[in-house]
Amino acid sequence: MANEDKKDFNAMLHDSKDMPKIQTITDPKSIEKYGGSRMYFAPPIDYDKVMKRVPWGKLTTVGEIRRYFARRNRADFTEPITAGIFVSIAAWASSQRTEDITPYWRTLKANGELNPKYPGGAEAQKAKLEAEGHIVAPRGRTNIKYFVVDYEKALFDLKES
């Protein structure tokens, strides 16, 4: 995202954009890729609510959140593009608040990768995760990315109790 300092991410967070909704897709390649035709769209605020549930020392991924929404809404999958965008909106919205903080740094990309699009980039997320006891390691030679080591062991179970 660009010009983050000029955007009201909390307003974006509360703009449902006619979601939630389920859309039926018909493209055979997409159906094969995602394992079905029922695609769920969650509103931005729902991502924020789920991200707030992840306790200190625990983690989740965008993929885990997507699977959670699909199961909960009897869909085959949750739309991936809006998921990534809405997770970033939740992070930036939290950074614009002084209260009711969302611990967005606990939500990782696939394979435990840190999200360079979060406020302060991957370095800020790395510092927050290390403060909670996680080990973060770089990968790559030129395009260095950061990953939480053994992130799977710290995954929070999003299933409702």
Sequence and secondary structure as in RCSB ss.txt:
>XXXX:A:sequence
MANEDKKDFNAMLHDSKDMPKIQTITDPKSIEKYGGSRMYFAPPIDYDKVMKRVPWGKLTTVGEIRRYFARRNRA
DFTEPITAGIFVSIAAWASSQRTEDITPYWRTLKANGELNPKYPGGAEAQKAKLEAEGHIVAPRGRTNIKYFVVD
YEKALFDLKES
>XXXX:A:secstr
   GGGS HHHHHT  TT SEEEE   HHHHHHHTSSEEEE  HHHHHHHHHT  TT BEEHHHHHHHHHHHTT 
SEE HHHHHHHHHHHHHHHHT SSS   GGGEE GGGB  TTSTTHHHHHHHHHHHTT  EEEE SSS EEEETT
GGGGB   S  
